[in-house]
Amino acid sequence: MRAQAIDDVNGRTLASASVKDGDTKIDAGERKGKTAEAYRVGYALAQKAKAQKITAAVFDRGGYRYHGRVQAVAEGARDGGLVF
């Protein structure tokens, strides 16, 4: 699982988070397995974005339905402080 904050105007990646980064060790609540990993990725992305003073974003789910892991990423990012 990987998530990115991208500046569409300039085509630059501003922040990214992945399960493999190792900075996704937060509590995911009742979530288990890959859904918990997705939540942690969203939370880590929000923390990295906040470090760059990014507080608001548009959530592009890339054509995927808003449920399961996609929803968990969004919830993690919101809990991390990003506003969609």
C-alpha positions in Angstrom: 0.0 0.0 0.0 1.3 3.4 -1.0 -0.3 6.9 -0.9 1.0 10.2 -2.2 0.2 13.9 -1.8 0.7 15.3 -5.3 0.8 18.9 -6.6 -1.2 18.5 -9.8 -0.3 21.9 -11.2 3.4 21.4 -11.0 3.4 17.6 -11.3 5.4 17.0 -8.1 5.0 14.5 -5.3 4.9 16.5 -2.0 4.7 13.6 0.4 4.4 9.9 0.2 3.9 7.0 2.6 4.2 3.3 2.3 3.8 0.2 4.4 7.5 -0.5 3.7 8.6 2.9 5.1 8.5 1.7 8.7 6.9 4.9 10.0 3.5 3.3 10.1 3.5 1.9 13.7 0.5 3.7 15.0 -2.6 2.1 16.5 -5.2 1.3 13.9 -8.1 0.7 16.3 -10.3 -2.3 15.4 -8.9 -2.7 11.9 -6.9 -5.8 11.1 -4.7 -7.0 8.3 -4.4 -4.9 5.1 -7.1 -2.5 6.2 -5.1 -1.7 9.3 -2.0 -1.1 7.1 -4.0 1.2 4.8 -5.1 3.2 7.8 -1.5 3.5 9.0 -0.4 4.6 5.6 -3.1 7.4 5.5 -2.1 8.6 9.0 1.6 8.6 8.1 0.9 10.5 4.9 -1.1 13.1 6.9 1.8 13.5 9.3 4.3 14.1 6.5 2.0 16.5 4.8 1.5 18.5 8.0 5.3 18.7 8.4 5.3 20.6 5.1 2.4 22.8 6.3 -0.2 21.1 4.0 -3.5 21.0 5.8 -6.1 20.5 3.1 -6.2 18.1 0.1 -8.5 16.5 -2.5 -8.8 12.7 -2.1 -8.6 11.1 -5.5 -9.4 7.4 -5.1 -8.2 6.7 -8.6 -11.4 5.0 -9.8 -11.6 2.6 -6.9 -14.8 2.3 -4.9 -14.8 4.1 -1.5 -14.8 1.1 0.8 -12.3 -1.2 2.4 -8.7 -0.2 2.1 -9.4 3.0 0.2 -11.8 4.1 2.9 -9.2 3.2 5.6 -6.5 5.4 3.9 -9.0 8.3 3.9 -9.9 7.8 7.6 -6.2 7.6 8.6 -5.4 10.8 6.7 -8.4 12.6 8.4 -7.3 11.3 11.8 -3.8 12.5 11.0 -5.0 16.0 10.4 -5.7 16.4 6.7 -9.0 18.0 5.6 -10.6 16.7 2.4 
